[in-house]
Amino acid sequence: MNKDEYVAAHFPNVEPGVIPCGPNVLVQLRTIKETTKGGIILADATKEFNNGNTQIGRLIRNGAIAFRNRDTGELWREGVWAKEGDVVIMPRWGGFRFEVPVPGTHDKAVFCIFADHNIQMTVAEGFENFDEIL
């Protein structure tokens, strides 16, 4: 599975309606769908558990000074850790999370705001390794 296929399958195109401020980044977490690939309807408790434990997301927007020195505004020496559209791994807990309904479904897109330095890694390949639900 390549990045475009993974993004299309797990990150519905939903406008979150927010812009991160300062050094924060806006990440869309992987959407946990109403049903599995086999058509099994997931219990609400299972969906909530999976939503609360997912760490994989897609970077949507960077705040104005994300990945920059807070005093000077200059880019970090190591540069930007992740760019908009990258698939990233975030901490399991923390951040400010909110949901936006996915039009035409019962699914909800989950977005979160984190500080830029909370991005743990970007995923360059092997997207199928992140395709499991609990």
CYANA upper distance limits for C-alpha pairs under 8 A (distance plus 0.5 A):
  1 MET  CA      5 GLU  CA      6.62
  1 MET  CA      6 TYR  CA      6.94
  1 MET  CA    126 GLY  CA      7.79
  1 MET  CA    127 PHE  CA      6.68
  1 MET  CA    128 GLU  CA      6.38
  2 ASN  CA      6 TYR  CA      6.72
  2 ASN  CA    125 GLU  CA      7.58
  2 ASN  CA    126 GLY  CA      8.22
  2 ASN  CA    127 PHE  CA      7.13
  3 LYS  CA      7 VAL  CA      6.53
  3 LYS  CA     87 VAL  CA      8.43
  3 LYS  CA    124 ALA  CA      8.42
  3 LYS  CA    125 GLU  CA      7.81
  3 LYS  CA    127 PHE  CA      7.20
  4 ASP  CA      8 ALA  CA      6.57
  5 GLU  CA      9 ALA  CA      6.65
  6 TYR  CA     10 HIS  CA      6.63
  6 TYR  CA     11 PHE  CA      8.50
  6 TYR  CA    127 PHE  CA      7.02
  6 TYR  CA    128 GLU  CA      8.19
  7 VAL  CA     11 PHE  CA      5.72
  7 VAL  CA     12 PRO  CA      8.33
  7 VAL  CA     58 ARG  CA      8.32
  8 ALA  CA     12 PRO  CA      7.11
 10 HIS  CA     30 ARG  CA      5.91
 10 HIS  CA     31 THR  CA      5.99
 10 HIS  CA     32 ILE  CA      8.20
 11 PHE  CA     28 GLN  CA      7.69
 11 PHE  CA     29 LEU  CA      7.98
 11 PHE  CA     30 ARG  CA      6.31
 11 PHE  CA     31 THR  CA      6.48
 11 PHE  CA     58 ARG  CA      7.98
 11 PHE  CA    109 ALA  CA      7.98
 12 PRO  CA     31 THR  CA      8.03
 12 PRO  CA    102 VAL  CA      7.63
 12 PRO  CA    109 ALA  CA      7.57
 14 VAL  CA    100 VAL  CA      8.01
 14 VAL  CA    102 VAL  CA      7.03
 14 VAL  CA    109 ALA  CA      7.68
 16 PRO  CA    100 VAL  CA      7.06
 16 PRO  CA    111 PHE  CA      7.79
 19 ILE  CA     26 LEU  CA      7.90
 19 ILE  CA     61 ARG  CA      7.52
 19 ILE  CA     63 GLY  CA      7.67
 20 PRO  CA     24 ASN  CA      6.08
 20 PRO  CA     25 VAL  CA      6.30
 20 PRO  CA     26 LEU  CA      6.47
 20 PRO  CA     61 ARG  CA      7.46
 20 PRO  CA     62 ASN  CA      6.93
 20 PRO  CA     63 GLY  CA      5.30
 20 PRO  CA     64 ALA  CA      8.45
 20 PRO  CA    113 ILE  CA      7.48
 21 CYS  CA     25 VAL  CA      8.45
 21 CYS  CA     63 GLY  CA      5.26
 21 CYS  CA     64 ALA  CA      6.91
 22 GLY  CA     63 GLY  CA      5.48
 22 GLY  CA     64 ALA  CA      5.75
 22 GLY  CA     65 ILE  CA      5.63
 22 GLY  CA     66 ALA  CA      6.97
 23 PRO  CA     62 ASN  CA      8.16
 23 PRO  CA     63 GLY  CA      5.88
 23 PRO  CA     64 ALA  CA      7.14
 23 PRO  CA     65 ILE  CA      5.33
 23 PRO  CA     66 ALA  CA      4.46
 23 PRO  CA     67 PHE  CA      7.43
 23 PRO  CA     68 ARG  CA      8.10
 23 PRO  CA     70 ARG  CA      8.39
 23 PRO  CA    115 ALA  CA      6.42
 23 PRO  CA    116 ASP  CA      6.36
 24 ASN  CA     62 ASN  CA      6.93
 24 ASN  CA     63 GLY  CA      5.60
 24 ASN  CA     65 ILE  CA      8.35
 24 ASN  CA     66 ALA  CA      6.39
 24 ASN  CA    113 ILE  CA      6.91
 24 ASN  CA    114 PHE  CA      5.99
 24 ASN  CA    115 ALA  CA      4.81
 24 ASN  CA    116 ASP  CA      5.79
 25 VAL  CA     59 LEU  CA      7.79
 25 VAL  CA     60 ILE  CA      8.15
 25 VAL  CA     61 ARG  CA      6.35
 25 VAL  CA     62 ASN  CA      5.02
 25 VAL  CA     63 GLY  CA      6.16
 25 VAL  CA     66 ALA  CA      7.41
 25 VAL  CA    113 ILE  CA      6.17
 25 VAL  CA    114 PHE  CA      6.00
 25 VAL  CA    115 ALA  CA      6.57
 25 VAL  CA    116 ASP  CA      6.16
 26 LEU  CA     59 LEU  CA      6.69
 26 LEU  CA     60 ILE  CA      5.98
 26 LEU  CA     61 ARG  CA      5.62
 26 LEU  CA     62 ASN  CA      6.87
 26 LEU  CA     63 GLY  CA      8.45
 26 LEU  CA    111 PHE  CA      7.43
 26 LEU  CA    112 CYS  CA      6.32
 26 LEU  CA    113 ILE  CA      5.27
 26 LEU  CA    114 PHE  CA      7.22
 27 VAL  CA     57 GLY  CA      6.41
 27 VAL  CA     58 ARG  CA      5.98
 27 VAL  CA     59 LEU  CA      5.02
 27 VAL  CA     60 ILE  CA      5.89
 27 VAL  CA     61 ARG  CA      7.73
 27 VAL  CA    111 PHE  CA      6.11
 27 VAL  CA    112 CYS  CA      5.86
 27 VAL  CA    113 ILE  CA      6.88
 27 VAL  CA    114 PHE  CA      8.19
 28 GLN  CA     57 GLY  CA      5.76
 28 GLN  CA     58 ARG  CA      5.70
 28 GLN  CA     59 LEU  CA      6.97
 28 GLN  CA     60 ILE  CA      7.04
 28 GLN  CA    109 ALA  CA      7.59
 28 GLN  CA    110 VAL  CA      6.32
 28 GLN  CA    111 PHE  CA      4.80
 28 GLN  CA    112 CYS  CA      6.93
 29 LEU  CA     54 THR  CA      7.58
 29 LEU  CA     55 GLN  CA      7.64
 29 LEU  CA     56 ILE  CA      6.48
 29 LEU  CA     57 GLY  CA      4.55
 29 LEU  CA     58 ARG  CA      6.94
 29 LEU  CA    109 ALA  CA      7.77
 29 LEU  CA    110 VAL  CA      5.91
 29 LEU  CA    111 PHE  CA      6.27
 29 LEU  CA    112 CYS  CA      7.80
 30 ARG  CA     51 ASN  CA      8.45
 30 ARG  CA     54 THR  CA      7.46
 30 ARG  CA     56 ILE  CA      6.55
 30 ARG  CA     57 GLY  CA      5.85
 30 ARG  CA     58 ARG  CA      8.11
 30 ARG  CA    109 ALA  CA      8.17
 30 ARG  CA    110 VAL  CA      7.85
 31 THR  CA     51 ASN  CA      7.99
 31 THR  CA    107 ASP  CA      8.01
 31 THR  CA    108 LYS  CA      7.32
 31 THR  CA    109 ALA  CA      6.00
 31 THR  CA    110 VAL  CA      7.09
 32 ILE  CA     47 LYS  CA      6.81
 32 ILE  CA     50 ASN  CA      7.36
 32 ILE  CA     51 ASN  CA      6.88
 32 ILE  CA    107 ASP  CA      7.85
 32 ILE  CA    108 LYS  CA      8.34
 32 ILE  CA    133 ILE  CA      8.45
 33 LYS  CA     47 LYS  CA      8.24
 33 LYS  CA    107 ASP  CA      6.19
 33 LYS  CA    108 LYS  CA      8.48
 34 GLU  CA     41 ILE  CA      6.49
 34 GLU  CA     42 LEU  CA      6.41
 34 GLU  CA     47 LYS  CA      8.11
 34 GLU  CA    106 HIS  CA      7.14
 34 GLU  CA    107 ASP  CA      6.48
 35 THR  CA     39 GLY  CA      5.93
 35 THR  CA     40 ILE  CA      5.72
 35 THR  CA     41 ILE  CA      4.80
 35 THR  CA     42 LEU  CA      6.04
 36 THR  CA     40 ILE  CA      5.74
 36 THR  CA     41 ILE  CA      7.10
 36 THR  CA     42 LEU  CA      7.63
 42 LEU  CA     46 THR  CA      6.72
 42 LEU  CA     47 LYS  CA      6.93
 43 ALA  CA     47 LYS  CA      6.91
 44 ASP  CA     48 GLU  CA      6.60
 45 ALA  CA     49 PHE  CA      6.54
 46 THR  CA     50 ASN  CA      6.62
 46 THR  CA    134 LEU  CA      8.43
 47 LYS  CA     51 ASN  CA      6.50
 48 GLU  CA     52 GLY  CA      6.52
 49 PHE  CA     53 ASN  CA      6.71
 50 ASN  CA     54 THR  CA      6.48
 50 ASN  CA    133 ILE  CA      7.14
 50 ASN  CA    134 LEU  CA      6.76
 51 ASN  CA    110 VAL  CA      8.30
 52 GLY  CA     92 ARG  CA      7.89
 52 GLY  CA     93 TRP  CA      8.35
 53 ASN  CA     92 ARG  CA      6.25
 53 ASN  CA     93 TRP  CA      8.36
 54 THR  CA     92 ARG  CA      6.93
 55 GLN  CA     89 ILE  CA      5.91
 55 GLN  CA     90 MET  CA      5.53
 55 GLN  CA     91 PRO  CA      6.50
 55 GLN  CA     92 ARG  CA      5.70
 56 ILE  CA     87 VAL  CA      7.54
 56 ILE  CA     88 VAL  CA      6.29
 56 ILE  CA     89 ILE  CA      5.14
 56 ILE  CA     90 MET  CA      6.79
 56 ILE  CA    130 PHE  CA      8.06
 57 GLY  CA     87 VAL  CA      6.13
 57 GLY  CA     88 VAL  CA      5.84
 57 GLY  CA     89 ILE  CA      6.77
 57 GLY  CA     90 MET  CA      7.69
 58 ARG  CA     84 GLU  CA      8.24
 58 ARG  CA     85 GLY  CA      6.39
 58 ARG  CA     86 ASP  CA      6.13
 58 ARG  CA     87 VAL  CA      4.93
 58 ARG  CA     88 VAL  CA      6.36
 59 LEU  CA     82 ALA  CA      8.04
 59 LEU  CA     83 LYS  CA      7.41
 59 LEU  CA     84 GLU  CA      5.52
 59 LEU  CA     85 GLY  CA      5.77
 59 LEU  CA     86 ASP  CA      6.03
 59 LEU  CA     87 VAL  CA      6.90
 59 LEU  CA     88 VAL  CA      7.22
 60 ILE  CA     84 GLU  CA      5.75
 60 ILE  CA     85 GLY  CA      6.48
 61 ARG  CA     84 GLU  CA      6.24
 62 ASN  CA     66 ALA  CA      6.38
 62 ASN  CA     83 LYS  CA      8.46
 62 ASN  CA     84 GLU  CA      7.63
 65 ILE  CA     69 ASN  CA      8.07
 65 ILE  CA     70 ARG  CA      7.56
 65 ILE  CA     73 GLY  CA      6.88
 66 ALA  CA    115 ALA  CA      8.38
 66 ALA  CA    116 ASP  CA      6.15
 67 PHE  CA     75 LEU  CA      6.57
 67 PHE  CA     76 TRP  CA      6.30
 67 PHE  CA     79 GLY  CA      7.45
 67 PHE  CA     80 VAL  CA      5.90
 67 PHE  CA     81 TRP  CA      7.51
 67 PHE  CA    116 ASP  CA      6.71
 67 PHE  CA    117 HIS  CA      8.09
 68 ARG  CA     72 THR  CA      8.40
 68 ARG  CA     73 GLY  CA      5.80
 68 ARG  CA     74 GLU  CA      5.78
 68 ARG  CA     75 LEU  CA      4.73
 68 ARG  CA     76 TRP  CA      5.56
 69 ASN  CA     73 GLY  CA      5.44
 69 ASN  CA     74 GLU  CA      5.84
 69 ASN  CA     75 LEU  CA      6.68
 69 ASN  CA     76 TRP  CA      6.47
 75 LEU  CA     79 GLY  CA      6.39
 75 LEU  CA     80 VAL  CA      7.74
 76 TRP  CA     80 VAL  CA      7.48
 81 TRP  CA    119 ILE  CA      8.17
 82 ALA  CA     86 ASP  CA      6.79
 82 ALA  CA     88 VAL  CA      8.11
 82 ALA  CA    119 ILE  CA      8.39
 82 ALA  CA    122 THR  CA      7.16
 86 ASP  CA    122 THR  CA      7.17
 86 ASP  CA    123 VAL  CA      7.99
 87 VAL  CA    122 THR  CA      6.26
 87 VAL  CA    123 VAL  CA      6.01
 87 VAL  CA    124 ALA  CA      8.31
 88 VAL  CA    119 ILE  CA      7.28
 88 VAL  CA    120 GLN  CA      7.81
 88 VAL  CA    121 MET  CA      6.20
 88 VAL  CA    122 THR  CA      4.76
 88 VAL  CA    123 VAL  CA      6.30
 89 ILE  CA    119 ILE  CA      6.71
 89 ILE  CA    120 GLN  CA      5.95
 89 ILE  CA    121 MET  CA      5.87
 89 ILE  CA    122 THR  CA      6.75
 89 ILE  CA    123 VAL  CA      7.98
 90 MET  CA    118 ASN  CA      6.85
 90 MET  CA    119 ILE  CA      5.69
 90 MET  CA    120 GLN  CA      6.13
 90 MET  CA    121 MET  CA      8.14
 91 PRO  CA    118 ASN  CA      7.25
 91 PRO  CA    119 ILE  CA      8.00
 91 PRO  CA    120 GLN  CA      7.71
 94 GLY  CA    114 PHE  CA      8.15
 95 GLY  CA    112 CYS  CA      6.42
 95 GLY  CA    113 ILE  CA      5.79
 95 GLY  CA    114 PHE  CA      5.35
 95 GLY  CA    115 ALA  CA      8.35
 96 PHE  CA    112 CYS  CA      5.66
 96 PHE  CA    113 ILE  CA      5.64
 96 PHE  CA    114 PHE  CA      7.53
 97 ARG  CA    110 VAL  CA      7.29
 97 ARG  CA    111 PHE  CA      6.10
 97 ARG  CA    112 CYS  CA      4.69
 97 ARG  CA    113 ILE  CA      7.17
 98 PHE  CA    110 VAL  CA      6.27
 98 PHE  CA    111 PHE  CA      5.95
 98 PHE  CA    112 CYS  CA      6.82
 99 GLU  CA    108 LYS  CA      6.43
 99 GLU  CA    109 ALA  CA      6.05
 99 GLU  CA    110 VAL  CA      5.02
 99 GLU  CA    111 PHE  CA      6.68
100 VAL  CA    108 LYS  CA      6.00
100 VAL  CA    109 ALA  CA      5.69
100 VAL  CA    110 VAL  CA      6.99
100 VAL  CA    111 PHE  CA      8.28
101 PRO  CA    105 THR  CA      8.41
101 PRO  CA    106 HIS  CA      7.91
101 PRO  CA    107 ASP  CA      6.84
101 PRO  CA    108 LYS  CA      4.91
101 PRO  CA    109 ALA  CA      6.65
102 VAL  CA    106 HIS  CA      7.53
102 VAL  CA    107 ASP  CA      6.09
102 VAL  CA    108 LYS  CA      5.76
102 VAL  CA    109 ALA  CA      6.70
114 PHE  CA    118 ASN  CA      6.89
115 ALA  CA    119 ILE  CA      8.44
123 VAL  CA    127 PHE  CA      7.70
126 GLY  CA    130 PHE  CA      8.31
127 PHE  CA    131 ASP  CA      7.46
